[in-house]
Amino acid sequence: QVQLVESGGGLVQVGGSLNLSCVVSGDIFRRSSVGWYRQYPGQRRAMLALITSTGTPNYADFVKGRFTISRDNVKNTAYLQMHDLEPEDTAVYYCAVIGWPQWGRGTQVTVSS
């Protein structure tokens, strides 16, 4: 079983930045791709970015140029740097290990205008 703990969310003004972290338990992290997602109330989670076990990133078109995904395989941690935040980025943000069903509790990001 995989356990995930997201952190780093908060309240930020339009144009601001936040850095999210996701700590993953177990040895699975090093050999797995990891994704960041967000969820609006009443909607399904949407993938924002994914990073392979070897560090290759992929992004959804709507976050390209603003969000950067990275990972530290020593710390079992994935990161999501977010810049130029917009009110539409307000959501709960989650990470997940690709291929595993577990989710963390998420971290709330609120962008005020």
PyMOL commands that set and color helices and strands:
alter all, ss='L'
color gray80, all
select helices_A, chain A and resi 27-31+61-63+87-89
alter helices_A, ss='H'
color red, helices_A
select strands_A, chain A and resi 4-7+10-13+18-24+34-39+46-51+57-59+67-72+77-82+91-97+107-112
alter strands_A, ss='S'
color yellow, strands_A
deselect
rebuild
show_as cartoon
